[in-house]
Amino acid sequence: MVDIEHFPIFDAHTHFSQAYLEQGMQSYAQCGVKAGAVIYHDRDLPDFMRLMGKQRLKKWSVIYWPNWVEFGWRPDEFVKTLCADMKRYDKLGVRGLKVWKDLGMYMIHPDGKPARMDDKRFEPVWETAAKLGWWVYVHQADPTRVWKTRTGLTRDEIYARRDKVLGAWKEIAWVLCHNANDIESVKKFAALLDRFPHVISDFNRDYTEHDTLADTQAFLEKYADRVLFGPDAGMPDHRPPDFKWNWEECYLPWRRKLVSWGLSDATFRKITWENGQRLFLNGR
């Protein structure tokens, strides 16, 4: 049985703050988080990349999260600027792009139509991501218990539009955030992974909230190479990210949960560390 307090973690989905970067990294080290993927939202990304280099954080991949809401009111300009930024940021060491749920759930164009991930005007963005070899993180839906949308599109409609893009761009390494965008069934989750072998997922939702422990175990054992632990913790901007915040409020509960699922040692190592090491640290 794995030691609950001493196994390495690759955090596949987190958010850093420049202001507390040094303190935050001390927290991650204390919690056994050795590497990961950082989704960075602020416009000062070049400054952040320089700071990451100064701190010698070579085991952390940076994923760029643009302001997608701009696509709603100036789509052509947004796409042109985004593609240029992606090429520029790639030279700074950025490894990926995050697609946000503004597309599908919230954003409406001036003509009243919802902004969608499968909009043909995004073709240059996907083409650029493919040429750069970037990861593309996708968050396109929320859990049903907190589901709210301005566009009127249902979860299934949003999934269908997302899946059109996944199917059309098999050259891209897609990461579907939070249990494949909150698919609340491991059976449906498995069907998605079978349909799109080039897709992986991070998770910070408890599978046993909607499936049995036995079904959860069977799913993770079968798809152990396709899922990565990503608690989406981030660094709070309203208090210093001290040891207590990361250890007792996030990683310790998750460590206990992961251990409680009773997975085989091989599967456990894959989802907590080895998949991240293989996919992000050793290159694609």
Secondary structure by P-SEA (a helix, b strand, c coil): ccccccccccccccccccccaaaaaaaaaaaccccccccccccaaaaaaaaaaaaccccbbbbbbcccccccccaaaaaaaaaaaaaaaaaacccbbbbccccccccccccccccccccccaaaaaaaaaaabbbbbbbcccccccccccccccaaaaaaaaaaaaaacccccccccccccccccaaaaaaaaaacccccccccccccccccaaaaaaaaaaacccbbbbcccccccccccccccccccccaaaaaaaaaccccaaaaaaaacaaaaacccccc
